[in-house]
Amino acid sequence: MSYEMNDLLELMCEQGASDLHLQVNQAPTLRISGAMAPVDGPKLTPADTENLMKAITPSSQQESLSKKGGADFGFAHGNKARFRVSVLRAKGSYGLVLRQIPNDLFGLSEIGLPDMIKELISRPRGLILVTGPTGSGKSTTLASMVNWINEHLDGHIITIEDPIEYFHEHKRCIVTQREVGVDVPSFAEAIRGALRQDPDIILVGEMRDLETIEAAVGAAETGHLVFATLHTTGAARTVDRIVDAFPAEMKDQMRTQLAASIVAVISQVLCRKTGGGRIASFEIMVTTTSIAQLIRENKTFRIASDIQTGASLGMISLDAHLLSLFNRDLITAEEALAKSQDAPALRERLIRSGAKL
C-alpha cells in the first residue's frame, strides 16, 4: 500500500488535525487536540516520503531542500484548507510536517481575547508584540487582529510573512501581503520597503534577527502601527530578548526606544481543552508610564507585579488566565500547571479553587 498526499490532506480536514507528520519508519501521524494519532496503515519508506514530498513541493523549494537540507512554504488544498509545510532531510531521507491553516478567520472573542484589545489595535502608532512558543497560535491571533482592522478601520495594511499563512481580502483596508524569499529577500528589506509604500499597519511575521528588530522598532517610532512576533513567553522575557539581541553599547538606546514604542505584549500558550480541542491562554501587558520606566531602567523583573495590579487596564497574568480557564471547566488543573509560569503559586490557587491535586 502506498499513501496518496490528497488522501492524507482529506483525512486532516475530516479529523480536524492541526498537523501531519510524515517520517520514515513511522505511519503518517496526525496531531489532534494536541495528541499524536498514527494513521492505521504501514510505516512509511524512504521512497514513500520522497514521493509525498515531490507531490506538493515546488521545484524552487526542492532546490533549497537539496542545498540547505530544508524548505518551508505554504500551499492550498483546493478550497478546503491551506497548509504551512516544512520539508527536511533526516538520516538521508525526507520528512515533512504540514500545519493546517484554517480558511476561516476567527473573531477576537472567538479566540478568547477581551474587548479592550480592539482599543489597542486601533492605535495610530506603536509596537504590539504577540509572543509564545512555536505552535501556540500566534499566527491565528495576528490574523484575527488584522481581519478586525480590515473590517472596522480604513488604511493600508502590509504583511511580511515567511510563508504567507492566512490570505486577507481587501475590505475597508487595502491589504498587501509579501512573502520573504518569494516577493522580497528578507524581513528587514521588506520593512524598509514598506515605509515607502504609504502603510498604516505593518505586520512582521517574525523578529528573528537584529536587523529586523531595528527596522520594526524604527517603523513603530516613525508613526506606524507594527505587529510582530517573538518566540518568548511573558512580557518581561520579551523585552529582555529584544534588548539582548543588541551589542552592549546599543542596549540603553534600545531600552529607551522600546519604552517609547511598545503598546502591548500579548503572550500566549495553547492548552488542551476539556473534552477535546484546544484553547489559548493569554498574558496581556499594556504599557503604562510605570512599565515604560521599568523598561528604560532595566527593571523588567518588576513588570509582573504591574501586570497583576493592572486589571482595570485589561492586563492579566498568564497564571491568572489559566486559573480562570480552570474555574470555567475549560482546562484541567494538570494542564494549567503544565503551562504556568509559577507552578507552585498556581498550585495553591488551584487547590483553593477546589482542584484535587
C-alpha positions as a Markdown table, in Angstrom:
| # | Residue | x | y | z |
|---|---|---|---|---|
| 1 | Met | 0.0 | 0.0 | 0.0 |
| 2 | Ser | 1.3 | 3.5 | -0.9 |
| 3 | Tyr | -0.1 | 6.7 | 0.6 |
| 4 | Glu | -1.5 | 9.5 | -1.6 |
| 5 | Met | -1.0 | 13.1 | -0.4 |
| 6 | Asn | -4.5 | 14.1 | -1.3 |
| 7 | Asp | -6.0 | 11.3 | 0.8 |
| 8 | Leu | -3.9 | 12.4 | 3.8 |
| 9 | Leu | -4.9 | 16.0 | 3.4 |
| 10 | Glu | -8.6 | 15.0 | 3.2 |
| 11 | Leu | -8.1 | 13.0 | 6.4 |
| 12 | Met | -6.6 | 16.0 | 8.1 |
| 13 | Cys | -9.6 | 18.1 | 7.2 |
| 14 | Glu | -12.1 | 15.4 | 8.2 |
| 15 | Gln | -10.4 | 14.8 | 11.6 |
| 16 | Gly | -9.7 | 18.5 | 12.4 |
| 17 | Ala | -6.0 | 17.7 | 12.8 |
| 18 | Ser | -3.7 | 20.7 | 13.3 |
| 19 | Asp | -0.6 | 18.9 | 12.0 |
| 20 | Leu | 0.5 | 15.9 | 9.8 |
| 21 | His | 3.9 | 14.3 | 10.4 |
| 22 | Leu | 5.4 | 12.2 | 7.6 |
| 23 | Gln | 8.6 | 10.4 | 8.7 |
| 24 | Val | 10.4 | 7.3 | 7.6 |
| 25 | Asn | 9.7 | 4.1 | 9.7 |
| 26 | Gln | 6.5 | 5.6 | 11.1 |
| 27 | Ala | 2.9 | 5.6 | 9.8 |
| 28 | Pro | 1.6 | 9.1 | 8.9 |
| 29 | Thr | 0.7 | 10.7 | 12.2 |
| 30 | Leu | -1.9 | 13.4 | 12.9 |
| 31 | Arg | -1.9 | 15.8 | 15.8 |
| 32 | Ile | -5.5 | 16.1 | 17.0 |
| 33 | Ser | -6.3 | 18.3 | 20.0 |
| 34 | Gly | -2.6 | 18.3 | 20.9 |
| 35 | Ala | -2.3 | 14.4 | 20.9 |
| 36 | Met | -0.4 | 12.4 | 18.3 |
| 37 | Ala | -2.6 | 9.8 | 16.5 |
| 38 | Pro | -0.9 | 7.5 | 14.0 |
| 39 | Val | -2.9 | 6.5 | 10.9 |
| 40 | Asp | -3.9 | 2.8 | 10.7 |
| 41 | Gly | -1.5 | 1.6 | 8.0 |
| 42 | Pro | 2.0 | 0.6 | 7.1 |
| 43 | Lys | 5.1 | 2.5 | 8.0 |
| 44 | Leu | 6.5 | 5.0 | 5.5 |
| 45 | Thr | 9.6 | 4.0 | 3.5 |
| 46 | Pro | 12.2 | 6.5 | 2.2 |
| 47 | Ala | 10.6 | 6.2 | -1.3 |
| 48 | Asp | 7.1 | 7.0 | 0.2 |
| 49 | Thr | 8.3 | 10.2 | 1.9 |
| 50 | Glu | 10.2 | 11.3 | -1.3 |
| 51 | Asn | 7.1 | 10.8 | -3.4 |
| 52 | Leu | 4.9 | 12.6 | -0.9 |
| 53 | Met | 7.4 | 15.5 | -0.8 |
| 54 | Lys | 7.5 | 15.7 | -4.6 |
| 55 | Ala | 3.7 | 15.8 | -4.8 |
| 56 | Ile | 3.5 | 19.2 | -3.1 |
| 57 | Thr | 6.9 | 20.8 | -3.1 |
| 58 | Pro | 7.6 | 23.4 | -5.9 |
| 59 | Ser | 10.8 | 22.9 | -7.9 |
| 60 | Ser | 12.3 | 26.1 | -6.5 |
| 61 | Gln | 11.8 | 24.8 | -2.9 |
| 62 | Gln | 13.3 | 21.4 | -3.9 |
| 63 | Glu | 16.4 | 23.3 | -4.9 |
| 64 | Ser | 16.5 | 24.9 | -1.5 |
| 65 | Leu | 16.0 | 21.5 | 0.1 |
| 66 | Ser | 19.0 | 20.0 | -1.8 |
| 67 | Lys | 21.2 | 22.9 | -0.9 |
| 68 | Lys | 20.2 | 23.7 | 2.7 |
| 69 | Gly | 18.6 | 20.4 | 3.9 |
| 70 | Gly | 15.2 | 22.1 | 4.5 |
| 71 | Ala | 12.4 | 24.2 | 2.9 |
| 72 | Asp | 9.3 | 26.0 | 4.1 |
| 73 | Phe | 6.4 | 27.1 | 2.0 |
| 74 | Gly | 2.6 | 27.4 | 2.0 |
| 75 | Phe | 0.1 | 25.8 | -0.3 |
| 76 | Ala | -3.6 | 25.3 | -0.7 |
| 77 | His | -5.6 | 22.1 | -0.8 |
| 78 | Gly | -8.4 | 23.2 | -3.2 |
| 79 | Asn | -10.8 | 25.5 | -1.3 |
| 80 | Lys | -10.7 | 23.3 | 1.8 |
| 81 | Ala | -7.6 | 24.4 | 3.6 |
| 82 | Arg | -4.2 | 26.0 | 3.4 |
| 83 | Phe | -1.1 | 24.4 | 4.9 |
| 84 | Arg | 2.3 | 25.6 | 6.1 |
| 85 | Val | 4.8 | 22.9 | 5.1 |
| 86 | Ser | 8.3 | 22.2 | 6.5 |
| 87 | Val | 10.3 | 19.7 | 4.5 |
| 88 | Leu | 13.5 | 18.4 | 6.0 |
| 89 | Arg | 16.3 | 15.8 | 5.5 |
| 90 | Ala | 16.9 | 13.4 | 8.3 |
| 91 | Lys | 19.3 | 10.4 | 8.2 |
| 92 | Gly | 19.5 | 10.9 | 4.5 |
| 93 | Ser | 15.7 | 10.6 | 3.9 |
| 94 | Tyr | 12.9 | 13.2 | 3.5 |
| 95 | Gly | 10.5 | 14.1 | 6.3 |
| 96 | Leu | 7.5 | 16.5 | 6.2 |
| 97 | Val | 5.5 | 18.4 | 8.7 |
| 98 | Leu | 2.3 | 20.1 | 7.5 |
| 99 | Arg | 0.3 | 22.5 | 9.7 |
| 100 | Gln | -3.3 | 23.2 | 8.7 |
| 101 | Ile | -4.2 | 26.9 | 8.5 |
| 102 | Pro | -8.0 | 27.3 | 8.8 |
| 103 | Asn | -9.7 | 29.0 | 5.8 |
| 104 | Asp | -12.0 | 30.9 | 8.2 |
| 105 | Leu | -10.6 | 33.9 | 10.1 |
| 106 | Phe | -11.7 | 33.9 | 13.8 |
| 107 | Gly | -13.3 | 36.8 | 15.6 |
| 108 | Leu | -11.2 | 38.3 | 18.5 |
| 109 | Ser | -13.8 | 37.0 | 21.1 |
| 110 | Glu | -13.7 | 33.5 | 19.5 |
| 111 | Ile | -10.0 | 33.1 | 20.2 |
| 112 | Gly | -10.6 | 34.4 | 23.8 |
| 113 | Leu | -9.2 | 37.9 | 23.6 |
| 114 | Pro | -11.0 | 40.6 | 25.7 |
| 115 | Asp | -12.8 | 43.6 | 24.1 |
| 116 | Met | -10.1 | 46.0 | 25.3 |
| 117 | Ile | -7.8 | 44.6 | 22.6 |
| 118 | Lys | -9.9 | 46.5 | 20.0 |
| 119 | Glu | -8.8 | 49.8 | 21.5 |
| 120 | Leu | -5.1 | 48.7 | 21.4 |
| 121 | Ile | -5.2 | 47.6 | 17.8 |
| 122 | Ser | -7.0 | 50.9 | 16.8 |
| 123 | Arg | -4.0 | 53.0 | 17.9 |
| 124 | Pro | -2.3 | 55.0 | 15.2 |
| 125 | Arg | 1.2 | 54.0 | 16.0 |
| 126 | Gly | 3.4 | 51.8 | 18.2 |
| 127 | Leu | 4.6 | 48.2 | 18.5 |
| 128 | Ile | 2.2 | 45.3 | 19.5 |
| 129 | Leu | 4.1 | 42.1 | 20.2 |
| 130 | Val | 2.4 | 38.7 | 20.1 |
| 131 | Thr | 4.6 | 36.1 | 21.7 |
| 132 | Gly | 4.7 | 32.4 | 22.6 |
| 133 | Pro | 6.3 | 29.1 | 21.8 |
| 134 | Thr | 6.1 | 27.6 | 18.3 |
| 135 | Gly | 2.6 | 26.2 | 17.7 |
| 136 | Ser | 0.9 | 28.4 | 20.3 |
| 137 | Gly | -1.4 | 30.1 | 17.8 |
| 138 | Lys | 0.4 | 33.4 | 17.3 |
| 139 | Ser | -0.3 | 33.5 | 13.5 |
| 140 | Thr | -4.0 | 32.9 | 14.2 |
| 141 | Thr | -4.2 | 35.7 | 16.8 |
| 142 | Leu | -2.4 | 38.1 | 14.4 |
| 143 | Ala | -4.6 | 37.2 | 11.5 |
| 144 | Ser | -7.7 | 37.8 | 13.7 |
| 145 | Met | -6.4 | 41.3 | 14.6 |
| 146 | Val | -5.6 | 42.2 | 11.0 |
| 147 | Asn | -9.0 | 41.0 | 10.0 |
| 148 | Trp | -10.7 | 43.1 | 12.7 |
| 149 | Ile | -8.8 | 46.2 | 11.5 |
| 150 | Asn | -9.6 | 45.3 | 7.9 |
| 151 | Glu | -13.4 | 45.2 | 8.7 |
| 152 | His | -13.6 | 48.2 | 11.0 |
| 153 | Leu | -11.0 | 50.8 | 10.0 |
| 154 | Asp | -9.5 | 52.0 | 6.8 |
| 155 | Gly | -5.9 | 52.3 | 5.7 |
| 156 | His | -3.1 | 50.2 | 4.1 |
| 157 | Ile | -2.0 | 47.0 | 5.8 |
| 158 | Ile | 1.3 | 45.4 | 4.7 |
| 159 | Thr | 2.0 | 41.9 | 6.0 |
| 160 | Ile | 5.5 | 40.4 | 5.7 |
| 161 | Glu | 5.5 | 36.6 | 6.2 |
| 162 | Asp | 7.6 | 33.5 | 5.7 |
| 163 | Pro | 5.5 | 31.9 | 4.3 |
| 164 | Ile | 2.1 | 33.7 | 3.9 |
| 165 | Glu | -0.4 | 31.7 | 6.0 |
| 166 | Tyr | -3.8 | 33.4 | 6.1 |
| 167 | Phe | -5.0 | 35.2 | 3.0 |
| 168 | His | -6.7 | 38.6 | 3.6 |
| 169 | Glu | -9.1 | 40.1 | 1.1 |
| 170 | His | -9.3 | 43.9 | 0.6 |
| 171 | Lys | -12.3 | 45.0 | 2.8 |
| 172 | Arg | -12.2 | 48.5 | 4.3 |
| 173 | Cys | -8.4 | 48.4 | 4.0 |
| 174 | Ile | -6.0 | 47.7 | 1.1 |
| 175 | Val | -4.0 | 44.6 | 2.2 |
| 176 | Thr | -0.6 | 43.9 | 0.6 |
| 177 | Gln | 0.9 | 40.5 | 1.6 |
| 178 | Arg | 4.6 | 39.9 | 0.8 |
| 179 | Glu | 6.3 | 36.6 | 1.2 |
| 180 | Val | 10.0 | 36.5 | 2.2 |
| 181 | Gly | 12.1 | 34.5 | -0.3 |
| 182 | Val | 9.4 | 35.0 | -3.0 |
| 183 | Asp | 8.5 | 38.7 | -3.1 |
| 184 | Val | 11.3 | 40.2 | -1.1 |
| 185 | Pro | 14.7 | 38.8 | 0.1 |
| 186 | Ser | 14.4 | 39.4 | 3.8 |
| 187 | Phe | 12.1 | 40.8 | 6.6 |
| 188 | Ala | 14.4 | 43.8 | 7.2 |
| 189 | Glu | 14.4 | 44.7 | 3.5 |
| 190 | Ala | 10.6 | 44.3 | 3.4 |
| 191 | Ile | 10.1 | 46.6 | 6.4 |
| 192 | Arg | 12.4 | 49.3 | 4.8 |
| 193 | Gly | 10.5 | 49.0 | 1.6 |
| 194 | Ala | 7.1 | 49.2 | 3.4 |
| 195 | Leu | 8.0 | 52.6 | 4.7 |
| 196 | Arg | 8.0 | 53.9 | 1.1 |
| 197 | Gln | 4.6 | 52.3 | 0.4 |
| 198 | Asp | 2.3 | 54.5 | 2.4 |
| 199 | Pro | 1.4 | 51.9 | 5.1 |
| 200 | Asp | -0.7 | 52.4 | 8.2 |
| 201 | Ile | -0.1 | 49.0 | 9.7 |
| 202 | Ile | 2.8 | 46.7 | 9.2 |
| 203 | Leu | 2.8 | 43.0 | 10.3 |
| 204 | Val | 6.2 | 41.4 | 10.7 |
| 205 | Gly | 5.8 | 37.6 | 10.7 |
| 206 | Glu | 8.9 | 37.1 | 12.9 |
| 207 | Met | 11.5 | 39.4 | 14.5 |
| 208 | Arg | 14.3 | 36.8 | 14.1 |
| 209 | Asp | 17.5 | 39.0 | 13.9 |
| 210 | Leu | 18.9 | 42.3 | 15.0 |
| 211 | Glu | 18.4 | 44.0 | 11.6 |
| 212 | Thr | 14.7 | 43.1 | 11.6 |
| 213 | Ile | 14.1 | 44.2 | 15.2 |
| 214 | Glu | 15.8 | 47.5 | 14.5 |
| 215 | Ala | 13.7 | 48.1 | 11.3 |
| 216 | Ala | 10.4 | 47.1 | 13.1 |
| 217 | Val | 11.0 | 49.3 | 16.2 |
| 218 | Gly | 12.1 | 52.2 | 13.9 |
| 219 | Ala | 8.8 | 51.8 | 11.9 |
| 220 | Ala | 6.8 | 51.9 | 15.1 |
| 221 | Glu | 8.7 | 55.1 | 16.2 |
| 222 | Thr | 8.0 | 56.8 | 12.9 |
| 223 | Gly | 4.2 | 56.8 | 13.2 |
| 224 | His | 3.1 | 53.3 | 12.1 |
| 225 | Leu | 1.3 | 50.5 | 14.0 |
| 226 | Val | 3.6 | 47.5 | 13.8 |
| 227 | Phe | 2.6 | 44.0 | 14.8 |
| 228 | Ala | 5.4 | 41.4 | 15.3 |
| 229 | Thr | 6.0 | 38.0 | 16.9 |
| 230 | Leu | 8.7 | 36.5 | 19.0 |
| 231 | His | 9.3 | 33.0 | 20.4 |
| 232 | Thr | 9.2 | 34.1 | 24.1 |
| 233 | Thr | 6.7 | 33.6 | 26.9 |
| 234 | Gly | 5.9 | 36.6 | 29.1 |
| 235 | Ala | 6.3 | 40.4 | 28.7 |
| 236 | Ala | 9.5 | 40.7 | 30.7 |
| 237 | Arg | 11.3 | 38.0 | 28.8 |
| 238 | Thr | 10.1 | 39.5 | 25.5 |
| 239 | Val | 11.7 | 42.9 | 26.3 |
| 240 | Asp | 14.9 | 41.2 | 27.6 |
| 241 | Arg | 15.1 | 39.1 | 24.5 |
| 242 | Ile | 14.9 | 42.1 | 22.2 |
| 243 | Val | 17.4 | 44.1 | 24.2 |
| 244 | Asp | 19.8 | 41.1 | 24.4 |
| 245 | Ala | 19.9 | 40.9 | 20.6 |
| 246 | Phe | 21.9 | 44.2 | 20.6 |
| 247 | Pro | 25.6 | 44.8 | 21.4 |
| 248 | Ala | 26.3 | 46.3 | 24.9 |
| 249 | Glu | 26.8 | 49.8 | 23.6 |
| 250 | Met | 23.3 | 49.9 | 22.0 |
| 251 | Lys | 21.3 | 48.3 | 24.8 |
| 252 | Asp | 20.4 | 51.5 | 26.6 |
| 253 | Gln | 19.3 | 53.2 | 23.4 |
| 254 | Met | 17.1 | 50.2 | 22.5 |
| 255 | Arg | 15.5 | 50.2 | 26.0 |
| 256 | Thr | 14.6 | 53.9 | 25.5 |
| 257 | Gln | 13.2 | 53.1 | 22.1 |
| 258 | Leu | 11.1 | 50.2 | 23.4 |
| 259 | Ala | 9.8 | 52.1 | 26.3 |
| 260 | Ala | 8.5 | 54.8 | 23.9 |
| 261 | Ser | 7.2 | 52.4 | 21.3 |
| 262 | Ile | 5.7 | 49.2 | 22.8 |
| 263 | Val | 1.9 | 49.5 | 23.1 |
| 264 | Ala | 1.3 | 46.0 | 24.4 |
| 265 | Val | 2.7 | 42.5 | 24.7 |
| 266 | Ile | 0.3 | 39.6 | 24.3 |
| 267 | Ser | 1.9 | 36.3 | 25.3 |
| 268 | Gln | 0.0 | 33.1 | 24.7 |
| 269 | Val | 0.2 | 29.3 | 25.1 |
| 270 | Leu | -2.1 | 26.7 | 23.7 |
| 271 | Cys | -3.8 | 24.3 | 26.2 |
| 272 | Arg | -5.7 | 21.1 | 25.7 |
| 273 | Lys | -9.3 | 21.8 | 26.2 |
| 274 | Thr | -11.5 | 19.6 | 28.5 |
| 275 | Gly | -13.5 | 17.3 | 26.2 |
| 276 | Gly | -11.2 | 17.8 | 23.2 |
| 277 | Gly | -9.9 | 20.7 | 21.1 |
| 278 | Arg | -7.5 | 23.4 | 22.2 |
| 279 | Ile | -7.9 | 26.8 | 23.7 |
| 280 | Ala | -5.4 | 29.7 | 24.1 |
| 281 | Ser | -4.4 | 31.2 | 27.4 |
| 282 | Phe | -3.1 | 34.8 | 27.4 |
| 283 | Glu | -0.9 | 37.2 | 29.3 |
| 284 | Ile | -1.7 | 40.8 | 28.4 |
| 285 | Met | 0.7 | 43.7 | 29.3 |
| 286 | Val | -0.4 | 47.2 | 28.3 |
| 287 | Thr | 2.4 | 49.7 | 28.6 |
| 288 | Thr | 1.8 | 52.4 | 31.3 |
| 289 | Thr | 4.1 | 55.2 | 32.4 |
| 290 | Ser | 5.3 | 52.9 | 35.2 |
| 291 | Ile | 6.1 | 50.0 | 32.9 |
| 292 | Ala | 7.8 | 52.3 | 30.4 |
| 293 | Gln | 10.1 | 53.5 | 33.2 |
| 294 | Leu | 10.8 | 49.9 | 34.2 |
| 295 | Ile | 11.9 | 49.1 | 30.6 |
| 296 | Arg | 14.1 | 52.2 | 30.4 |
| 297 | Glu | 15.7 | 51.4 | 33.8 |
| 298 | Asn | 16.3 | 47.7 | 33.0 |
| 299 | Lys | 14.0 | 46.6 | 35.8 |
| 300 | Thr | 11.8 | 44.3 | 33.7 |
| 301 | Phe | 11.6 | 41.7 | 36.6 |
| 302 | Arg | 9.1 | 44.1 | 38.2 |
| 303 | Ile | 6.8 | 44.1 | 35.2 |
| 304 | Ala | 4.9 | 41.0 | 36.5 |
| 305 | Ser | 3.7 | 42.9 | 39.6 |
| 306 | Asp | 2.5 | 45.8 | 37.4 |
| 307 | Ile | 0.5 | 43.3 | 35.3 |
| 308 | Gln | -1.1 | 41.8 | 38.5 |
| 309 | Thr | -2.2 | 45.3 | 39.6 |
| 310 | Gly | -3.3 | 46.4 | 36.1 |
| 311 | Ala | -6.6 | 44.6 | 35.8 |
| 312 | Ser | -8.5 | 47.8 | 35.3 |
| 313 | Leu | -6.5 | 48.4 | 32.1 |
| 314 | Gly | -7.2 | 44.9 | 30.8 |
| 315 | Met | -4.0 | 43.4 | 32.0 |
| 316 | Ile | -3.8 | 39.8 | 33.1 |
| 317 | Ser | -1.0 | 37.4 | 34.0 |
| 318 | Leu | -0.8 | 34.0 | 32.3 |
| 319 | Asp | -1.3 | 32.1 | 35.5 |
| 320 | Ala | -4.4 | 34.2 | 36.4 |
| 321 | His | -5.8 | 33.5 | 33.0 |
| 322 | Leu | -5.1 | 29.7 | 33.3 |
| 323 | Leu | -6.9 | 29.8 | 36.7 |
| 324 | Ser | -9.9 | 31.4 | 35.1 |
| 325 | Leu | -10.0 | 28.8 | 32.3 |
| 326 | Phe | -9.8 | 26.0 | 35.0 |
| 327 | Asn | -12.6 | 27.7 | 37.0 |
| 328 | Arg | -14.8 | 27.7 | 33.9 |
| 329 | Asp | -14.1 | 23.9 | 33.4 |
| 330 | Leu | -12.3 | 24.6 | 30.1 |
| 331 | Ile | -9.0 | 23.1 | 31.1 |
| 332 | Thr | -7.9 | 20.6 | 33.8 |
| 333 | Ala | -5.8 | 21.6 | 36.8 |
| 334 | Glu | -2.9 | 19.5 | 35.4 |
| 335 | Glu | -3.0 | 21.3 | 32.1 |
| 336 | Ala | -3.0 | 24.7 | 33.9 |
| 337 | Leu | 0.1 | 23.7 | 35.9 |
| 338 | Ala | 1.9 | 22.3 | 32.9 |
| 339 | Lys | 1.6 | 25.7 | 31.1 |
| 340 | Ser | 2.1 | 28.0 | 34.1 |
| 341 | Gln | 4.9 | 30.4 | 34.7 |
| 342 | Asp | 4.9 | 29.9 | 38.5 |
| 343 | Ala | 3.7 | 26.4 | 39.2 |
| 344 | Pro | 4.0 | 26.3 | 43.0 |
| 345 | Ala | 2.0 | 29.6 | 43.4 |
| 346 | Leu | -0.7 | 28.4 | 40.9 |
| 347 | Arg | -0.9 | 25.0 | 42.6 |
| 348 | Glu | -2.0 | 26.8 | 45.8 |
| 349 | Arg | -4.6 | 28.9 | 44.0 |
| 350 | Leu | -6.0 | 25.8 | 42.2 |
| 351 | Ile | -6.3 | 23.9 | 45.4 |
| 352 | Arg | -8.2 | 26.9 | 47.0 |
| 353 | Ser | -10.5 | 26.8 | 43.9 |
| 354 | Gly | -11.3 | 23.1 | 44.7 |
| 355 | Ala | -8.8 | 21.3 | 42.4 |
| 356 | Lys | -7.9 | 17.8 | 43.5 |
| 357 | Leu | -4.1 | 17.7 | 43.1 |
